[in-house]
Amino acid sequence: MSAELHSHSSPSGDNTSDQLGRVENLLCEHLEFAPCTEHQRIESYDDQLEILNAAHLMATCSGMELTGSLLPINHQNAFPLIWKPREQDGGGPRTNNQDPVAQIARLAMWDDEADKVVQSNHPNMRQMLRDRNLDGEDDGGFAKMLDFMDVIEVHPPEMIFLDEQKTRELKNPDGNRMLPWMRLIASGKRIPGVVNTDAHYNFHGSGALRNWIRCSTDDPAKISTEEMTSRLQTGQIVMSTGPFMRVSLSDPALQVDAQIGDTVSLSSPEATLNVEIQCANWLDVNRVEVFINGQPQPELSRRRSTHPDSFGQGVVKFRQSLPLKIEADSFVIVAAIGERLQLGRVMGEKEGKRQPVVVSNPIYVESPR
């Protein structure tokens, strides 16, 4: 299922985008699951979908973005939440402008600790993990936030292709969330990554970033919020600007192939990594990389220029089974990009300049019990 987990309209108070227009934008971009995430209030898209006679085309649920003033670290989404239309903020929690840990904990415990997805939005990873006042001195950051979050925004996804040196050369090195996210996972904190538009405008606002979430149905009318919550919490997610990707791990010890988000034990360090990438006819990818424990594997790198037979020209741009050597207590991520390519005018003047990119969440390999 194609999902957008963070967008806004006029109820958020910081834009003039009509909420009906936001829902139209989501529908026209074929987003199939989109919780309502307005600033500071629990809201719903149900009325707009009813007006459009489109409830069967997009699953949704009530939610919010809780927006504390300590930026950018203190913004968190949560869904589903119980919407109480005639109560202050739709019955949602208040902010804590000084303490992001207290705020995200309050959000996670809301509705009598009911199960929900808590998402950290556009964080400064350095501030979160080690340097709360960004003075260059390690002070532990706001790392206790990790105890309450289910997923974390790590866009822009193309940053996964930059190494540490190239990241340091950026005008804003903190803009690369992909590398610290992979280091976080390597440290043992399995927080799945997501990408979202945070759209505040309706014209080409939604669609340029999306999440492909594994689901038991391909019919939006049959999507359950409970299943989406579980799939997100377990990292069964592909992050994308448009390309679609499947990744699986094959091994004789497995009765069925391991999928994205799974944790498995293998019979030996040698396995097979199966990768398939599909694109609409205005997209393409020309480079595929495999990362083990956050480190690229040069022997598995594939480019159209060096491995033309590995790439296709139709809907399926790449379909290969790659020999993988991976030890226990490791994880594997696959990423692909259309280098020197753009999404093009289908996505509008601004977002159309983005590159086609797709990044998987990890498959985890652990020691046999």
C-alpha angles and dihedrals in degrees: 000000000000111000140186111194102179128044140126146211137176097304086067089070098224101082143032099231110134113239091226087054091051091055091046088051092051092048095047090051089052095243104166100189123034125156117206108254109175120163118271099348139074108243140165139219093208096104093050093049090050092051089052093043086232107120088117091057101055131029116215144164138195117273144133147214111241104211119197120184097241096098139243095352101057104065118104134169124210132186146210098031130161109259115216103186099195097045129089111279089000089290093304130144125266125248128255104213096189103042121045090183092058091045097051090044090053091050093047092051095046120122092032093303093303116175112271143145113260111196127191108220126220093328127188094237094201090054092047099046106035120345114051097177095036093232094134094256121112110241102156093267116217092311093144086074086078090070091067105037127091100187136010132209110242103169143169088069096196089071089079087079093061119088125216094271095051090045091055089053092058119107086238109025090181087067089079104083094160097076097048088044091057090045088051091054091046088056090059101263104123100198109158118231126233135180125214139170099231081212118199096169130059101213102087088334098130127044108044091095123033144156124233106212123193110244139176091232138041092205113095090206089064099047113120121209089220091059093046090050092052094045092051094047091053095047099245088153140122117200117215151161087212114309117108120222138188121196127182138165121224126200135152089243091062122082088201129017117270114250133205109295094023126124116214144166118228131212092231139355089267118085140145123256113206117201129181125175125188129188138186114247094267094055136069140172126209105175132054124186133185121210125198114193088347095306122115116240107221094195090061096046113121128191131173088234094056103025105030093160090061092063131068135209100218132063090303104067097174134013117165141145107219126197106242129196109198130159126215119278091037138112135214129214127183125206134180133187141181099232114210088005131111137207087241135206094323085079097042135253097300106030091038088073091067118107121243103258135165128182128181127218113240133286105212126218117198136179116274112263 
